[in-house]
């Protein structure tokens, strides 16, 4: 797992968009697993798109700018 997906899962139970946070965290973890798998099953473009969606949702949910 990634720090971002861990933080999304931690926030989800108390947040109105919790279901979305959990889904995005799971999608991001799957993309990480596929990207770093041997052989690679997720392209760089797919990985980056999934990361961007997760980061955007995190930023909206917390009102924090990406670090």
GROMACS elastic network, one bead per residue, 0.5 to 0.9 nm:
[ bonds ]
;  ai    aj funct       b0    kb
    1     4     6  0.83960   500
    1     5     6  0.66578   500
    1     6     6  0.68707   500
    1    25     6  0.89697   500
    1    28     6  0.87040   500
    1    29     6  0.57908   500
    1    32     6  0.78511   500
    1    33     6  0.85130   500
    2     5     6  0.53871   500
    2     6     6  0.62233   500
    2     7     6  0.86892   500
    2    25     6  0.88571   500
    2    28     6  0.83439   500
    2    29     6  0.69461   500
    2    32     6  0.80808   500
    3     6     6  0.50606   500
    3     7     6  0.61722   500
    3     8     6  0.86255   500
    4     7     6  0.51518   500
    4     8     6  0.61851   500
    4     9     6  0.86936   500
    4    25     6  0.76717   500
    4    28     6  0.88370   500
    4    54     6  0.79165   500
    4    55     6  0.75792   500
    4    58     6  0.81254   500
    5     9     6  0.61797   500
    5    10     6  0.85993   500
    5    21     6  0.84509   500
    5    22     6  0.81943   500
    5    24     6  0.77721   500
    5    26     6  0.73873   500
    5    28     6  0.69100   500
    5    29     6  0.69368   500
    5    54     6  0.78715   500
    6     9     6  0.51956   500
    6    10     6  0.62480   500
    6    11     6  0.87583   500
    6    25     6  0.74747   500
    7    10     6  0.50359   500
    7    11     6  0.62292   500
    7    12     6  0.86102   500
    7    25     6  0.87660   500
    7    58     6  0.86430   500
    8    11     6  0.52323   500
    8    12     6  0.60721   500
    8    18     6  0.83774   500
    8    21     6  0.56048   500
    8    22     6  0.66906   500
    8    24     6  0.81525   500
    8    25     6  0.62335   500
    8    54     6  0.85517   500
    8    58     6  0.67499   500
    9    12     6  0.52052   500
    9    13     6  0.76494   500
    9    18     6  0.81103   500
    9    21     6  0.67009   500
    9    22     6  0.57047   500
    9    25     6  0.67759   500
   10    13     6  0.70323   500
   10    14     6  0.85297   500
   11    14     6  0.60916   500
   11    15     6  0.62880   500
   11    18     6  0.72485   500
   11    21     6  0.78800   500
   11    61     6  0.88857   500
   11    62     6  0.88641   500
   12    15     6  0.51887   500
   12    16     6  0.78159   500
   12    17     6  0.69552   500
   12    19     6  0.68728   500
   12    20     6  0.81745   500
   12    21     6  0.57983   500
   12    22     6  0.64012   500
   13    16     6  0.82639   500
   13    17     6  0.89178   500
   13    18     6  0.58031   500
   13    19     6  0.84350   500
   14    17     6  0.87669   500
   14    18     6  0.70580   500
   15    18     6  0.50221   500
   15    19     6  0.86829   500
   15    21     6  0.86584   500
   15    61     6  0.78768   500
   16    19     6  0.80068   500
   16    61     6  0.87979   500
   17    20     6  0.53937   500
   17    21     6  0.62552   500
   17    22     6  0.88096   500
   17    61     6  0.73320   500
   18    22     6  0.61680   500
   18    23     6  0.85773   500
   19    22     6  0.52207   500
   19    23     6  0.62042   500
   19    24     6  0.86129   500
   20    23     6  0.50938   500
   20    24     6  0.60376   500
   20    25     6  0.84581   500
   20    57     6  0.81582   500
   21    24     6  0.52062   500
   21    25     6  0.60706   500
   21    26     6  0.86224   500
   21    54     6  0.78871   500
   21    57     6  0.71728   500
   21    58     6  0.74660   500
   21    61     6  0.84667   500
   22    25     6  0.50986   500
   22    26     6  0.62033   500
   22    27     6  0.85959   500
   23    26     6  0.51880   500
   23    27     6  0.61376   500
   23    28     6  0.85725   500
   24    27     6  0.50012   500
   24    28     6  0.60177   500
   24    29     6  0.85263   500
   24    50     6  0.80776   500
   24    53     6  0.74450   500
   24    54     6  0.55126   500
   24    57     6  0.79368   500
   25    28     6  0.51128   500
   25    29     6  0.61332   500
   25    30     6  0.86123   500
   25    54     6  0.67670   500
   26    29     6  0.51229   500
   26    30     6  0.61963   500
   26    31     6  0.86236   500
   27    30     6  0.51583   500
   27    31     6  0.62381   500
   27    32     6  0.87124   500
   27    50     6  0.70777   500
   27    54     6  0.83637   500
   28    31     6  0.50076   500
   28    32     6  0.61861   500
   28    33     6  0.86419   500
   28    47     6  0.77885   500
   28    50     6  0.57334   500
   28    51     6  0.61860   500
   28    53     6  0.86168   500
   28    54     6  0.67567   500
   29    32     6  0.50447   500
   29    33     6  0.62014   500
   29    34     6  0.86312   500
   30    33     6  0.51042   500
   30    34     6  0.61614   500
   30    35     6  0.84888   500
   30    42     6  0.89205   500
   31    34     6  0.51202   500
   31    35     6  0.59096   500
   31    36     6  0.85339   500
   31    41     6  0.86255   500
   31    42     6  0.62510   500
   31    43     6  0.87880   500
   31    46     6  0.74254   500
   31    47     6  0.54739   500
   31    48     6  0.88417   500
   31    50     6  0.68809   500
   31    51     6  0.82794   500
   32    35     6  0.51284   500
   32    36     6  0.61596   500
   32    37     6  0.83094   500
   32    42     6  0.80638   500
   32    47     6  0.68362   500
   32    51     6  0.89040   500
   33    36     6  0.54983   500
   33    37     6  0.58484   500
   33    40     6  0.87634   500
   33    41     6  0.85046   500
   33    42     6  0.82629   500
   34    37     6  0.50502   500
   34    38     6  0.82804   500
   34    39     6  0.84036   500
   34    40     6  0.58263   500
   34    43     6  0.81907   500
   34    47     6  0.84022   500
   35    38     6  0.84483   500
   35    39     6  0.86735   500
   35    40     6  0.53251   500
   35    41     6  0.60368   500
   35    43     6  0.63535   500
   35    44     6  0.70817   500
   35    46     6  0.86459   500
   35    47     6  0.65665   500
   36    39     6  0.80858   500
   36    40     6  0.60694   500
   36    41     6  0.81985   500
   36    42     6  0.81570   500
   37    41     6  0.66661   500
   37    42     6  0.83554   500
   38    41     6  0.78893   500
   40    43     6  0.72891   500
   42    45     6  0.81678   500
   42    46     6  0.61344   500
   42    47     6  0.63767   500
   43    46     6  0.51773   500
   43    47     6  0.61256   500
   43    48     6  0.85559   500
   44    47     6  0.50525   500
   44    48     6  0.60407   500
   44    49     6  0.84777   500
   45    48     6  0.52212   500
   45    49     6  0.60668   500
   45    50     6  0.85760   500
   46    49     6  0.51224   500
   46    50     6  0.61346   500
   46    51     6  0.85368   500
   47    50     6  0.52439   500
   47    51     6  0.61586   500
   47    52     6  0.86453   500
   48    52     6  0.60753   500
   48    53     6  0.86325   500
   49    52     6  0.50859   500
   49    53     6  0.62556   500
   49    54     6  0.86802   500
   50    53     6  0.51704   500
   50    54     6  0.62351   500
   50    55     6  0.85645   500
   51    54     6  0.51701   500
   51    55     6  0.60248   500
   51    56     6  0.84614   500
   52    55     6  0.50876   500
   52    56     6  0.59295   500
   52    57     6  0.84938   500
   53    56     6  0.51684   500
   53    57     6  0.61851   500
   53    58     6  0.85716   500
   54    57     6  0.52316   500
   54    58     6  0.61230   500
   54    59     6  0.86074   500
   55    59     6  0.60750   500
   55    60     6  0.85706   500
   55    66     6  0.70917   500
   56    59     6  0.51002   500
   56    60     6  0.61636   500
   56    61     6  0.85490   500
   56    66     6  0.82256   500
   57    60     6  0.50824   500
   57    61     6  0.60149   500
   57    62     6  0.85248   500
   58    61     6  0.51252   500
   58    62     6  0.60445   500
   58    63     6  0.78730   500
   58    64     6  0.78213   500
   58    66     6  0.84424   500
   59    62     6  0.53461   500
   59    63     6  0.51601   500
   59    64     6  0.50185   500
   59    65     6  0.58531   500
   59    66     6  0.64351   500
   60    63     6  0.51067   500
   60    64     6  0.73098   500
   60    65     6  0.87213   500
   61    64     6  0.80346   500
   62    65     6  0.85774   500
   64    67     6  0.83928   500
